[in-house]
Amino acid sequence: MKEKILVIAPQYIGDGILSVPFFRNLRLSQKDAQIDAISKNAGKIILSNVPYIDSVYDLKDVSKKFIREQKYTKVYLLKRSFSALMLVIGCGIKEKVGFDGQFRKPFLTKSVEYKTNQKHERDCFLDVLKADGIEIKDDSLEYFCDEKIEVKIKHLLQERKKAIV
């Protein structure tokens, strides 16, 4: 049976970009798995172009019923809120891996302490994979841009003398 993995991903631009190494290493370790993500706002836009993810769903459009129907075998919780955990409780997902804060530890099959004050956010996300026994092969950052947007940016940079920040 093919592994079906769900990731409850961050919703902010920076966290979305910093989660890309997580998705790359997950894909490297689970080449044949279906890997889906749930996010919202800028996080969803960022993750929609990441080639390591099969589908990205908007958090506001996802229900427990939808998650249950997908028959996921594992969920990774990168979003640290208790509500993210509550979204997947009762959905038949046997393995739940994530950060142990906000009273979530008893509900997780594998957990890791969130140490953002001691390490980079990217490394905190990678710690979730390590807690699940997945080796980190590449922790570099990369960004994937929609082709239409990339063409527009290149055009703007060519026609203007000032840099865009």
Secondary structure, DSSP 8 states (H G I E B T S, - for coil): ---EEEEE---SHHHHHHTHHHHHHHHHH-TTSEEEEEE-HHHHHHHTT-TT-SEEEEGGG--HHHHHHHT-SEEEE-S-SHHHHHHHTTS---EEEEE-TTTTGGG-SEEE---TTTS-HHHHHHHHHHHTT-------------HHHHHHHHHHHHH-SS---
